[in-house]
Amino acid sequence: MSGNARVRPAKKVVVSTTINPPTEAIERFDSLPDWELVVVGDAKTPKDYRLRRGVYLPLEEQMKMDPHLSELIGHNCIQRRNFGFLIAHRMGADIVATVDDDNIPYEGWGQGLLIESAAVKARQYTPSDGVALCFDPVHFTNYPHLWHRGFPIDRLRERGRYRNERVETRFDIQADFWDGDPDIDAICRMEHSPECSFDPACFPMSTTVFSPFNSQNTFLRREVLPHYFMLPHVGRMDDIWAGYLVEAMGFRVVYQRPSVRQQRNPHNLLKDFENESLGYLRTSAFLEGLRGANPLLALQRLVPERTFAAYLAYRKHFPERGEARNSRLTS
């Protein structure tokens, strides 16, 4: 294990993956005094990758941790980040932040987290027609023409059918937004090519139905980790479907104002479109299945056999995980 070879106990851990030399974002996360950083490498990561104070986990160390899981996930994919979650759990983290290496944190990032409070007041959105299946948090910002990556595009016309009220509750997941190039899908990006500055007054917000959140600037309570697994072999639905799954298990997400600016790494939008096509075709059916009694059965029916096997292999690292919560989503 490179960087600081010893894995230190830590209450708050930032987890990322990279195939690049340390970026500006990674260097800033590495300098945060109240957080420990774990960066997970891959076959393309520079061999001389080094952090000033954080932990770098090269591919060879991951393969030693769990050869079977490593093989099931495969190489050169962001889902190697799951090994970072395992390390963070071993470190005793109460809060784990999952971030991308092109999201530059603002001053005060990771401070005053809502998921550390016993109760938080947020604007809660509830379907006004009793039909809407999925909430799009981007629609209820100052950019209502955009939509979040992973929102089912066959339900775009349902996005405005919500009423809201201020409620006080406890949350398990905090998905902070991102200024600059936002996390929208390939169709939306090809159409609009936005550069965003989200209005902080729109936040915090939550919902009583499913809603997409990503792995690029999101905070998880420790008890979410045994169930949150970035799914390999499903393209760019890896983190989105993982999020829907834990929501079906009863974990609640709150969306908070931007705390990073994304300077997006180079992407081929047609390739992104191809990698998101499974979501365009099957997300609505997945969400309908998740509203049933057994979310894991819905997942097993949706994803390739190798993907589900990887999820089960990951869960074996959490023998104390217990049962997931009962769903609190509107059915």
Beta strands, then each sheet from edge to edge (+ up, - down):
strand 1: 2-3
strand 2: 12-17
strand 3: 36-40
strand 4: 55-57
strand 5: 95-99
strand 6: 103-105
strand 7: 120-127
strand 8: 162-169
strand 9: 173-180
strand 10: 205-207
strand 11: 217-221
strand 12: 253-262
sheet 1: 1+ 4- 3- 2- 5- 11+ 9- 12- 6+
sheet 2: 8+ 7- 10-
end
